[in-house]
Amino acid sequence: MSTLDWIVLGLFFLGLVGVIIWVLKKKDKDTSDYFLAGRDATWIAIGASIFASNIGSEHLVGLAGAGAESGMAMAHWEMHGWVILMLGWLFVPFYARSKVFTMPEFLERRYNPEARSFLSIISIVSYVLTKVAVTVYAGGVVFKDVFNIDSISFWGYNVDFFWVSAIGLVVLTGLYTTFGGMKAVLYTSVLQTPILLIGSIAILILGLIKVGGWGELMEITRANVTVHGDSMASLMRSHNDPDFPWTGVILGSAIIGFWYWCTDQFIVQRVLSGRDMTQARRGAIFGAYLKLTPVFIFLIPGMIAYALNQKGLITLSSNDAAFSTLVTELLPIGFKGIVIGGILAALMSSLASLFNSSAMLFTIDFYQKYKPNASDRHYVVVGRIATVVIVILGIAWIPVMKGLGKVLYEYLQEVQSLLAPGIAAVFLLGILSKKTTPKAGFYGLVIGFVLGMTRLVINVFKGSVTEGTFMHNIFIDMNTYHYEGYIFALVIIAMIVISYFTKVKDASVIQGLTIGSATAEQRAEVRASWSKWDVINSAIIIAIILVFYSYFW
């Protein structure tokens, strides 16, 4: 990088340090202050944090890589603004009434303590398999490509720069999250989000100019046609497509989106920190607007990288290197520093959110139950230690993840498709019907998790499974998203059957936690929390999504 690029990057870090110092001066009074920013966040901070927490390495590396490999096939997962609206309109009232810290705590209120503990286990497993492993791995890939360094010598040993940059990213982010808590995550997101958007938009514009415009990009990508007649620019693929059949992708992406945006601690923690129901919902609406952008600033640049590679204007070492290759090849002096700042922003925000959420999950849902009378400071220290352990496990999973041979974003969605169905079914039936029993909720989580992890484990050792056998046909050959849909249906059926034979929870205990059970006062509070502008903005988001689908259908 040039001197100007380093200056720009330095200014970004000075701004970040300034925000962190300001946050540190606002002392955390208790665990609510540390984990949920004192429940005083406004819609701008909530929406920016939702976006910045979601837009991590899986987008900078994975989504751009998916664009370079399969084009629009994975855009379904990015057109999830409508699911974030579900969070704001449907789930925020339930979460606000319950006054919970965590999603497992909500399941305890709705079902029983066993459901709470098991969801905590699933959440921590998901952090290890996806968020930690993916973010740290992608950070190493990006910085190795951008700085063009293969290895660094330490005390006479050559160490792969991939691991140096990946571990350095963890340490740097861990420091400001550890000391700043949720406030550091929220307020640094307000700085990081515009930096990330500016840098990524620059890549998009310069890439389109380099490739010859939108028409040229579409011509090149539409010329890459599968045996089933679908081009890279096709959003809907044939039901015979082995990777992205529309019959699996439509339902599969929706289930993953529902789990991630409406029930995952990683995201929902942002709206739980809202000052009131109005701020939480508007934060979700703002986050839904921002969620419309990743297809254009990450996936389409991946397609641009593919087109430039086809024209011989750049050389891609791998599909996952698409975004970092565009950074090094296209950007003028000064802009490279902005984009690298944006990359750092995305990686650090994603990790920061992870650190805070994992610390909260372990502390509130496990440790506090066994040591209920400790001080708030003691719980914060325990949460930090738990986070370190989770990060170490995630880093240890990276070699296994690389061995599965998937493009990063495809790997992420496949693993999430194995974790999401059971959780989505349990939350959905939990709020839809007061007749869903505590045992149904608990066993729904167990059945979904066991079926999902069985497929993951078998795929890790698939070389030893004989082709043509029942195990191979079901757990290896079946399309991932079809398998996800079957899990979801099986869990729903199992929960209905179990509810029929087991005792329902006392209606007075779960009042306000299911549809139709809210008191008149609670319904009035919800109605007072939104205005016509919230409805109008939500309608605009839905309209944009429909136009996108009609164009790329």
KAJO-V648868 format. One record per pair of residues at least 6 apart in sequence whose C-alpha atoms are under 7 Angstrom apart, sorted by the first residue. I is the first residue (numbers start at 1). J is the second residue. Records with the same first field share a line. If there is no record, write none. Layout:
BEGIN
I = J, J
END
This chain:
BEGIN
2 = 333
4 = 333, 334
5 = 333, 334, 335, 336, 337
6 = 337
8 = 334, 337, 338
9 = 337, 338, 341
12 = 341
16 = 188
19 = 188
20 = 176, 180, 184
23 = 180, 183, 184
24 = 180
28 = 34
30 = 376
31 = 376
32 = 38
34 = 181, 182
35 = 181, 182, 356, 360
36 = 182, 272, 273
37 = 182, 183, 273
38 = 273
39 = 272, 273, 274, 275
40 = 273, 274, 275
41 = 273, 274, 275
42 = 274, 275, 279
43 = 279, 280, 282, 283
44 = 283
45 = 186, 187, 190
46 = 186, 270, 271, 283
47 = 283, 284, 286, 287
48 = 189, 190, 193, 287
49 = 186, 189, 270
50 = 267, 270, 287
51 = 287, 290, 291
52 = 189, 193, 346, 349, 350
53 = 349, 350, 353
54 = 350
55 = 346, 350
56 = 135, 346, 347, 350
57 = 135, 138, 139, 346, 347
58 = 134, 135, 408, 409
59 = 298
60 = 298, 323
61 = 138, 320, 321, 323
62 = 320, 407, 408, 409
63 = 298, 299, 409
64 = 298, 299, 301, 302, 320, 322, 323
65 = 302, 319, 320, 321, 322, 407
66 = 299, 407, 409
67 = 299, 300, 302, 303
68 = 302, 303, 305, 306, 319, 322
69 = 319
70 = 232
71 = 232, 233, 303
72 = 232, 233, 234, 235
73 = 234, 235, 244
75 = 295
76 = 253
77 = 253, 257
78 = 291, 294, 295
79 = 292, 545
80 = 257
81 = 288, 289, 291, 292, 541
82 = 542
83 = 257, 258, 261
84 = 261, 284, 288
85 = 284, 285, 288, 538
87 = 261, 262, 284
88 = 280, 281, 284, 285
89 = 281
91 = 262
92 = 277, 281
93 = 277, 526
94 = 512, 513
96 = 277
100 = 106
102 = 265, 361
103 = 263, 264, 265
104 = 116, 117, 119, 120
105 = 116, 365
107 = 115, 116
108 = 115, 116
109 = 510
110 = 430, 510, 513
111 = 437, 438, 441
112 = 438
114 = 442
115 = 441, 442
117 = 365
120 = 361, 365
124 = 358
128 = 390, 393, 394
129 = 394, 397
130 = 412
132 = 391, 394, 395
133 = 394, 395, 397, 398
135 = 347
136 = 166
137 = 166, 398
139 = 166, 347
140 = 162, 163, 165, 166
141 = 162
142 = 324
143 = 165
144 = 150, 161, 162
145 = 324
146 = 324, 328
149 = 161
150 = 160, 161
151 = 158, 159, 160, 161
152 = 158, 159, 160, 161
153 = 159
173 = 348, 351, 352
174 = 352
177 = 184, 185, 352, 356
178 = 384
181 = 356
182 = 356
185 = 349, 352, 353
189 = 349
192 = 342, 345
195 = 338, 341, 342
196 = 339, 342, 343, 345, 346
199 = 338, 339, 342
200 = 297, 339
201 = 297
204 = 297, 301
206 = 330
207 = 301, 304
208 = 214, 304
211 = 217, 304, 307, 308
217 = 304, 307
218 = 233
220 = 307
221 = 231, 232, 233, 307
222 = 231, 232, 233
223 = 231
224 = 231, 232
225 = 231, 232
228 = 238, 241
230 = 237
233 = 552
234 = 552, 553
235 = 552, 553
236 = 246, 553
237 = 244, 245, 246
238 = 245, 246
239 = 245, 246, 247
242 = 479
243 = 479
248 = 481, 482
249 = 481
251 = 485
252 = 417, 481, 484, 485
255 = 420, 421, 424
256 = 416, 417, 420
258 = 424
259 = 420, 423, 424
261 = 267, 268
262 = 268
265 = 357
266 = 353, 354, 357
271 = 280
274 = 280
277 = 529
278 = 529, 530
285 = 538
289 = 541
302 = 322, 323
305 = 322, 326
308 = 314
309 = 315, 316
316 = 322, 325
320 = 407, 408
327 = 336
355 = 387
358 = 387
359 = 383, 384, 386, 387
360 = 383
362 = 383, 386
363 = 379, 382, 383
404 = 460
414 = 480
417 = 481, 484
418 = 452, 453, 484
419 = 449, 452
421 = 448, 484, 487, 488
422 = 444, 445, 448, 449, 488, 491
423 = 445
425 = 488, 491, 492
426 = 441, 444, 445
429 = 436
430 = 436, 514
431 = 513, 514, 515
432 = 514, 515
433 = 514, 515
434 = 514
435 = 499, 504
436 = 499, 504
437 = 499, 502, 503, 504, 505
438 = 504, 505
439 = 502
440 = 495, 498, 499
441 = 495
444 = 491, 494, 495
447 = 491
448 = 487, 491
455 = 475
458 = 475
459 = 476
465 = 472
466 = 472
511 = 517, 518
512 = 518, 519
END
